[in-house]
Amino acid sequence: MKHKTLKDLLNEANSSIQTIDSEKAVELLGKDNFVFIDLRDKLELKKTGKIPGSISCPRGMLEFFIDNKSPYHKEIFSQNKNFIFYCASGLRSALGTQTAKNMGVDKVAHISGGFTSWIKNGGEVEKIE
């Protein structure tokens, strides 16, 4: 059996998920029914800040936060919202978006280029204390 590489997994994810560019994401910030989910870890958030109003969900906890049977479940994932995932460069968020979709989160997309692209395109940044 041939083992999959990270590139294989990313190609599979990107072929089955919705991707938006950072320009579109900037337009969606603050719109009703759109929730930004930051998949980066706490150290990254402290170092670079985050998209204003985004919810922190470290990638390693995503499945636990989504599954309503998990003791770590976050109610936001049970709501009928449009979720926009992001990470630093768009790799973790592509994989996370595919996972969320596989777990029944229907309205989910990710930002190509991640937070790095968000900043380059003039997106607002909320500093973390």
Secondary structure as UniProt FT lines:
FT   HELIX           6..16
FT   STRAND          18..20
FT   HELIX           22..28
FT   TURN            29..30
FT   TURN            32..33
FT   STRAND          34..38
FT   HELIX           42..48
FT   TURN            52..53
FT   STRAND          55..56
FT   HELIX           59..61
FT   HELIX           62..66
FT   TURN            68..69
FT   TURN            71..72
FT   HELIX           75..78
FT   STRAND          82..86
FT   HELIX           91..102
FT   TURN            103..104
FT   STRAND          108..111
FT   TURN            112..113
FT   HELIX           114..120
FT   TURN            121..122
//
